């Protein structure tokens, strides 16, 4: 399965908590508002319960409108690692 995102690195959410910023490789959908996250846009992820029968948690994309990121530190950051 092709990668859906690249990990950019650590970021700060508007409430001051830390998170990881990702850059979309393909178009995604925000799980909170349904907004399109277009390829090359930054976003974060949040944990969701896995579907019935699955084990553990899965992560789902959240757009920057729903969860603003402090971007001055991450905008110029090189992409590190790859997450799908």
N, C-alpha and C positions, 0 to 999 in steps of 0.2 A: 504494500500500500504506500503511495507517495506521501511525503511529509506535508503536513498542513501548516506548519509554522517553524520558525527558527527562534531559539532562545536568544534574547538580546542581552539580558543581565538583570541585576538587582534594580529595583525602582521603589519609589515611595508613593503610596496612595495618598489622596488628599487628606485622609484622617490621620496621617502620620505613621501608619503601619507599613511594614515592608512587604514586598511581593516580588515576583519575577515578571519582567516585561517580555512579551513575545512579538514577533513581526509575522503577520500572516503571509503565507506563500500562495494560498488559494483563498477564494472568498469563503467567509465563515459567517455564522449568525450568532449574535449575542443571546445568551440564554436568559438574560434578565428582561430585555426590552424587544427582542426580535429584530433589531437593527442589523443591517449588513455590515460586516467588517470586511472591507475590501482588501485584496492582495496588497501587500506592502504597508498596511496600517498597523500601528501598535495596538496591543490589547493585553489583558491579564487573564488569568484563569481562576476559577473557584471550584472547590470540591463539591461533588454531588454524590448522592448515594447511587451505587451501581444498580442497573436493572435487576429485577427479581431473578434469582438464580445465579447471579454473578457474585464474585467475591471482591470485597474492598470498596474503595471509592474511585470514581472517575473524575476527571477534570473537564470543565466546560468553559468556552471562551466568554469573556465579558468585555464589552466595548469601553472605550475611554469616556464616553458620555455617561455611562452608568458608574464607572469606577475610574475617575480621573487619576492620571499618573503624573508625577513630577518628571518632566521630560528633559529638562536642561542637562541632567546628569547622564541620561541614557540616549539622547538623540544622536550624539556623535560616537557612541560606544560601538565597537565592532561586534558583530554577531558571534556569540560563543555557543558551542554545542548545537545540537539539533533536537527538537522535541516534536513529536507528531501528535 
